[in-house]
Amino acid sequence: MNPSSQLILNPPLKGSPKSRVVFLDFLRLTAILLMIQGHTFDAIYRFPSEELLSVQLYRYLHGLTAPMFYFSSGFAFFIATRKKWDSYLRFSAPLQKRLMRFVFLIALGYALHAPFFSFGRMMVEASSGRLDMMVAVDTLQLIGLTCLGLQLLVFILRTQKKFFIAATGLAVGIVLATPFLHGVDFGRILPPVVAAYFNDRYQSLFPFFNWSAFLLAGALVGYLFMEARERGNARRFMNYLALGSIGLIGGSLLLTLVPIKVFPAHDFFRANPVYFNVRLGFVSLVAVGLWHLEQLAKKPAKWISIIGAQSLAIYVGHVMVVYGSPINPGLAGLFGKVFTLPQASFSAFGLIVAMFLLGLGWHAMKYEHERPSKFLELATAVVLLFIFFINEQ
């Protein structure tokens, strides 16, 4: 992977403590921990009855992992954008590099879904219509596409205030439109690779509607937070954010008691605005809590920021280990859901440690051995592409 593939979602580590948003590092770290543990259990642990309260609470907790990850990504997108705002208003070298990062994320997302590590076999299977899973939209495609859209808003609107207003309207529109789009088969009028971005009818885990709104919400909160911090009102803003989050959760739940149907039939947990608002409220409350933790931690450990900055490598690495990829089998395929709770817990802990070591090692290689790491990345990419095109299996 080229260094440019590092998630733009992560602010650089070179900033001074006062310029860094440390609680965002805490938020990303929390999301990464929950993500690795949750995916490991999902792949190898056979849960007891889904009717158990403990299992239901577990499901809800881990249902916040993706919103937390996307919210922090949108927040960090705005921070990174704000630092180089003028550079992103013209087709400059930083803008070109940023666009390449986003396109890389989308391409990498599709590559991880490829069923075979063979160009020839994929062409044969595609002609037979047996590659539906490859068009499914997952985390990397969602982040890449949403960030492209956010960057387009920056380029067109030019000012941060206009960006905030437009992004707010876009987020609200996406959330409200999702119930109407959830049951539509867009494959009848669009190619499957495009239709998969609208809903989950083509096996998409994270379609654009309404998952992208979490990234937009993160960018909006990032704008408000940075404005408040510049005026010395960060604490007051966080207090207001906590109150607003509680109000969002409570107000949304009260709406469920109103006997008026506004939306067509849809899956409540996948498309309903109320459920979206409740999750967004809880994620915001977590962010507020971690901000207060930041105030207590005078000098947080540097490794926390490094892990957050290397979230792409950690995400890709753990997905390959847990679910497999075109070049390796995963735990899910090798074992299936046969592990006991202690076995699954030990496996999750081991994978967390391994992925943290991967993140720390990847960071050290890139920043302490820059030239050798670039050569290794390029050589690895060339070898993999060569094998991909000549492999017939």
CORSUL-V329291 format. One record per pair of residues at least 24 apart in sequence whose ideal C-beta (glycine too) atoms are under 7 Angstrom apart, sorted by the first residue. I is the first residue (numbers start at 0). J is the second residue. Records with the same first field share a line. If there is no record, write none. Layout:
I: J / J
//
This chain:
0: 376
1: 376
2: 365
3: 96 / 99 / 100
4: 100 / 103 / 311
5: 311
6: 310 / 311
7: 76 / 79 / 97 / 100 / 146
8: 72 / 75 / 76 / 142
9: 75 / 307 / 308 / 310
10: 75 / 78 / 79
12: 304 / 305 / 308
20: 78
21: 293 / 299
22: 286 / 289 / 290 / 292 / 293
23: 71 / 74 / 75
24: 303 / 304 / 307
25: 289 / 292 / 293 / 303
26: 67 / 71 / 285 / 286 / 289
27: 71 / 307 / 310
28: 303 / 306 / 307
29: 67
30: 64 / 67 / 68 / 71
31: 306 / 310 / 313
32: 351
33: 61 / 64
34: 64 / 68
35: 317 / 347 / 350 / 351 / 354
36: 347 / 351
37: 61 / 64
38: 317 / 321
39: 321 / 343 / 346 / 347 / 350
40: 343 / 347
42: 321 / 322 / 329 / 330 / 331
43: 330 / 331 / 334 / 336 / 337 / 338 / 343 / 346
44: 336 / 338 / 340 / 343
45: 336 / 337
62: 278
63: 278 / 281 / 282
65: 205
66: 213 / 278 / 279 / 282
67: 282 / 285
69: 210 / 213 / 214 / 217
70: 213 / 216 / 217 / 282
71: 217
72: 142 / 214 / 217
73: 213 / 214 / 215 / 216 / 217 / 218 / 221
74: 217 / 218 / 220 / 221
76: 146 / 149 / 218
77: 218 / 221 / 222
78: 221 / 225
80: 153
81: 225
84: 159
87: 150 / 153 / 154
88: 154 / 157
97: 150
101: 143 / 146 / 147
102: 143
104: 139 / 142 / 143
105: 139 / 140 / 143 / 144
107: 139 / 315
108: 137 / 139 / 140 / 143
109: 133 / 140
111: 318 / 324
112: 137
113: 325
115: 325
116: 325 / 326 / 387 / 390
117: 387 / 390 / 391 / 392
118: 387 / 388
119: 391
120: 391 / 392
131: 191 / 201 / 202
132: 202
134: 191 / 192 / 195 / 201
135: 195 / 201 / 202 / 203 / 204
136: 195 / 196 / 203 / 205 / 206
137: 204 / 205
138: 205 / 314
141: 205 / 207 / 210 / 211
142: 214
144: 207
145: 211 / 214
149: 218
159: 222
163: 219 / 222
166: 215 / 218 / 219
167: 219
169: 215
170: 212 / 215 / 216 / 219
173: 208 / 209 / 211 / 212
174: 209 / 212 / 272 / 275
175: 272
176: 208
177: 208 / 209 / 270
178: 262 / 263 / 265 / 270 / 271
179: 262 / 263
180: 208
181: 265 / 266 / 269 / 270
182: 265
199: 269
209: 270 / 275
212: 275
213: 279
216: 279
220: 283
237: 287 / 290
240: 283 / 287
241: 284 / 287
244: 280 / 283 / 284
245: 280
247: 276 / 279 / 280
248: 277 / 280 / 281
251: 276 / 277
252: 277
302: 359
305: 358 / 359 / 362
306: 355 / 358
308: 362
309: 358 / 361 / 362
312: 357 / 358 / 361
313: 354 / 357 / 358
316: 354 / 357
317: 350 / 354
320: 350
//
